[in-house]
């Protein structure tokens, strides 16, 4: 069964600290994995997209990693800011079929001063 | 550039009423997606269109839901009759290409629907 699981469900960190969010998937055949940031009351915004051959991709203070062998991805946030408070959603795409996107339920990150 | 525009932003109505959600995708994008988001289930794909044609509607929960895309710049999602369990945030997203597989999807800010 194609599934995407994220952990933790929620996380609270102090401003300036680093954190890592996890995404495990059982989706196959894998096409790509993307991370979205969703601010409260807004739609998700794409942070990174990684294909099978990419194991690291950065977008500013956000760095995503992908291990296609273990089917795991992580999103590392460096020097967190209050504006990083949001939900982070992992989405995995498969190579075939019309309905080819599988969504995690997200990690809710709160950065406190 | 204007992003994906959804209206209304909020809708509160009584059960049994018809609800129509509207979406204007980004100009030049030829795929459009409707999603529903709840706390329990996260984001769920309801239906997607490519070049105004519905490609996959397997996520539409039941016959009370219908979606149309009469042209490249407009789509509607209709619920008739509405029920309290339809309460959720409904997102529209658009992208270039035949599906959301290889391109980032651009989301609107959603319609928060409450059915009393």
Interface residues (C-beta under 8 A of the other chain):
Chain A: X31 X32 X34 X41 X42 X43 X44 X45 X46 X49 X89 X93 X95 X98 X99 X100 X101 X103 X104 X105 X106
Chain B: X4 X41 X42 X43 X44 X45 X48 X55 X56 X58 X59 X91 X93 X99 X100 X101 X102 X104 X105 X106 X107 X108 X109 X110
